[in-house]
Amino acid sequence: MSIRHHLTDELLMAYAAGILPEAFNLVVATHVSLCDECRARLGAYEALGGAVLEDVPGAAVSVGSLAATMALIRDRGKDPIVAPPQAPRPASGLFPAPLRSYVGGDVEVVKWRPMGGGVRQAILPSSKDATVRLLYIPAGAAVPDHGHRGTELTQVLQGAFRDDADRFGPGDIEVASEETQHRPVAEAGADCICLAATDAPLRFSTMLPRIVQPFFRI
């Protein structure tokens, strides 16, 4: 897999520090499990964070704090999203290990919902500060032209798409900001499947997508 588009340093540092929304954590972990370069950069930031912590003076904790912390972890109801050091994709599956673990299987367990024009989505459960979804875009189909009110991370799992900026193929991740305005189009050939996370609603250029936007939670 030849990956040309990578995560930013800011996202990797935020992931290492544990301050990203759950939805973004899933996308970052999925990309890092596929990308040797980003995995190495993440390891460097985690090592740096560990070195900083070694110099932080200790603080007294109350009796029972360990038990309380363990209870919070149990009550969370979901394992932390952690990218393994090496997570090769199984020969018979599409989803990398973090995503496969999160959805409880591979692409065949996904409950797709039609959005029109052959495009489908499956919104995954996550915390309320951001939304994460799987997108299925038939080869040659386009997503309506739109801008962003926040950040969108789009990880390509299968196929490829193009927009005004570049081409994004398997393993690539597009980091869109409030300055991004684009109309992604899936390339001919394989249908495009992506994992995408947003922390704010999209800003569509035409009326119809804006009308249906609340129903699709985009």
C-alpha positions in Angstrom: 0.0 0.0 0.0 1.5 3.3 -1.1 0.2 6.1 1.2 0.7 9.7 0.1 -1.5 11.6 2.4 -0.7 11.5 6.2 -1.9 12.8 9.5 -0.7 16.2 10.7 1.7 16.6 13.6 -1.1 18.4 15.5 -3.4 15.4 15.2 -0.8 12.9 16.2 0.2 14.9 19.2 -3.4 15.3 20.3 -3.9 11.6 19.9 -0.8 10.8 21.9 -2.0 13.2 24.6 -5.5 11.6 24.7 -7.4 14.8 24.0 -9.1 14.0 20.7 -12.8 13.2 20.5 -13.6 9.5 20.3 -14.7 9.7 16.7 -11.3 11.3 15.7 -9.5 8.7 17.8 -11.0 5.9 15.7 -9.9 7.5 12.4 -6.4 8.2 13.7 -6.0 4.7 15.1 -7.2 3.2 11.8 -4.8 5.3 9.8 -1.8 4.7 12.1 -2.4 0.9 11.9 -1.9 1.1 8.1 0.8 3.8 7.9 4.4 3.1 8.9 5.4 6.7 8.7 2.6 8.0 11.0 3.0 5.1 13.4 6.7 6.0 13.8 5.9 9.7 14.3 3.2 8.8 16.9 5.8 6.6 18.7 8.1 9.6 18.9 5.4 11.8 20.4 4.4 9.2 22.9 8.0 8.7 24.0 8.4 12.5 24.3 5.2 12.6 26.5 6.6 9.9 28.7 9.8 11.7 29.2 7.9 14.9 30.2 5.8 12.9 32.7 9.0 11.6 34.3 9.9 15.1 35.3 6.5 16.0 36.8 6.5 15.9 40.6 4.2 13.3 42.2 1.0 14.3 43.9 -0.9 12.8 46.8 -4.0 10.8 45.9 -7.0 9.9 48.1 -7.6 6.4 49.4 -9.6 4.4 47.0 -8.7 6.5 43.9 -7.3 3.4 42.1 -10.6 1.5 42.6 -12.6 4.6 41.5 -10.5 4.9 38.3 -10.9 1.2 37.5 -14.7 1.5 37.9 -14.7 4.4 35.5 -12.9 2.3 32.9 -15.3 -0.5 33.4 -18.4 1.7 33.1 -17.1 3.3 29.9 -18.5 0.3 28.1 -15.9 0.2 25.3 -12.3 -0.6 25.1 -9.9 2.4 24.4 -9.2 2.9 20.7 -5.5 2.0 20.5 -3.5 1.6 17.3 -1.4 -1.6 17.7 2.3 -1.3 16.8 1.7 -3.6 13.8 -1.8 -4.3 12.5 -1.7 -5.8 9.0 -5.0 -6.2 7.3 -6.2 -9.8 7.2 -6.2 -11.3 3.7 -9.9 -11.9 3.8 -11.0 -8.6 5.3 -11.2 -4.9 4.4 -11.2 -3.2 7.8 -7.9 -2.6 9.7 -7.8 -4.0 13.3 -8.9 -0.8 15.2 -12.0 -0.4 13.0 -12.8 -4.1 12.9 -12.7 -4.2 16.7 -14.8 -1.1 17.0 -17.6 -2.3 14.7 -17.4 -5.9 15.8 -16.5 -7.4 12.5 -15.7 -6.5 8.9 -17.7 -4.8 6.2 -20.3 -7.5 6.0 -21.7 -6.6 9.5 -22.2 -2.9 8.6 -25.8 -1.7 8.5 -25.8 0.7 5.6 -28.4 3.4 5.1 -29.1 4.9 1.6 -28.5 8.6 1.1 -29.4 8.8 -2.6 -27.5 8.4 -5.8 -26.3 5.0 -4.6 -24.3 6.6 -1.7 -24.8 4.9 1.6 -23.6 5.6 5.1 -23.4 3.9 8.5 -23.1 6.2 11.5 -21.1 4.5 14.3 -21.7 5.1 18.0 -19.3 7.6 19.6 -19.3 10.5 22.1 -21.4 13.5 21.3 -18.5 15.9 20.6 -17.9 14.5 17.1 -19.5 12.1 14.6 -17.9 9.1 12.8 -19.4 7.2 9.9 -18.6 4.8 7.2 -19.3 6.0 3.7 -20.0 3.9 0.6 -19.7 5.8 -2.7 -20.2 3.9 -5.9 -17.5 4.3 -8.5 -18.0 7.4 -10.5 -20.5 9.0 -8.0 -19.9 12.3 -6.4 -20.6 13.8 -3.0 -22.4 17.2 -3.2 -20.1 20.3 -3.2 -19.6 21.4 0.4 -17.4 23.3 2.9 -16.7 22.7 6.6 -17.6 24.4 9.8 -14.9 22.4 11.6 -12.5 19.5 10.9 -13.2 16.4 8.9 -10.9 13.4 8.7 -11.6 11.0 5.8 -9.7 7.7 5.7 -9.9 5.8 2.5 -10.3 2.0 3.0 -11.2 0.9 -0.6 -11.2 2.6 -4.0 -10.2 6.2 -4.4 -11.7 9.7 -4.7 -10.6 12.9 -6.2 -11.4 16.5 -5.2 -10.1 19.9 -6.1 -7.0 19.3 -4.0 -5.7 15.9 -4.9 -6.3 12.2 -5.3 -6.8 10.0 -2.2 -6.4 6.2 -2.5 -6.4 3.3 -0.1 -4.6 4.2 3.1 -4.6 7.9 2.4 -6.3 10.4 4.8 -7.7 13.8 3.9 -7.7 16.4 6.6 -10.3 19.1 5.7 -10.6 22.3 7.6 -12.9 25.3 7.6 -10.9 26.6 4.6 -11.7 23.5 2.5 -14.4 23.6 -0.2 -14.6 20.5 -2.4 -16.7 18.0 -4.3 -15.3 14.5 -3.8 -15.8 12.2 -6.8 -15.2 8.4 -6.5 -12.9 7.1 -9.2 -14.1 4.6 -11.8 -13.3 1.0 -11.0 -13.8 -0.1 -7.4 -16.5 1.5 -5.2 -15.0 3.8 -2.6 -15.4 3.0 1.1 -14.2 5.6 3.6 -14.2 6.2 7.3 -15.0 9.8 8.1 -15.2 11.9 11.3 -16.5 15.5 11.7 -16.8 17.8 14.7 -19.3 20.1 13.1 -22.0 20.0 10.4 -21.0 20.4 6.7 -21.7 23.5 4.8 -23.4 22.5 1.5 -23.5 24.8 -1.5 -26.9 23.8 -2.8 -30.4 23.7 -1.4 -31.4 20.0 -1.5 -28.4 18.7 0.5 -29.1 21.4 3.1 -32.8 20.2 3.3 -31.9 16.6 4.0 -28.9 17.4 6.1 -30.6 17.0 9.5 -32.0 13.6 8.6 -28.6 12.2 7.6 -26.8 13.9 10.5 -24.2 15.4 8.2 
